[in-house]
Amino acid sequence: QVQLVESGGGLVQAGGSLRLSCAASGSIFSINAMGWYRQAPGKQRELVAGITSGGSTNYADAVKGRCTISRDNAKNTVYLQMNSLKPEDTAVYYCNANAKTVSRMIVDSWGQGTQVTVSS
């Protein structure tokens, strides 16, 4: 009922930057929290950054000071600006949204993931 489509991943050298985008669509009444997670090979999926509907943010310690999460509520879109990228940031990045549908159901949706690869 809520679809998320990520974009912006790719291959970048260490020290470079990438900006990920995630657009939500479907039977959306409102979107509560949105966030970015990542999963590296052989590791658990972990939270990278989250943002509430009011704009409050939280970050994983590993990315604090290097990443900025933002959202455009009018476009139902969340962004992740990643700077000073490190090889250990290499992972598949997933967008997540907690939303209320037009039928007033609460759903937790995930995007398909976008690969970020940082070369040393």
Disulfide bonds with the S-S distance in Angstrom:
Cys22-Cys95 2.11
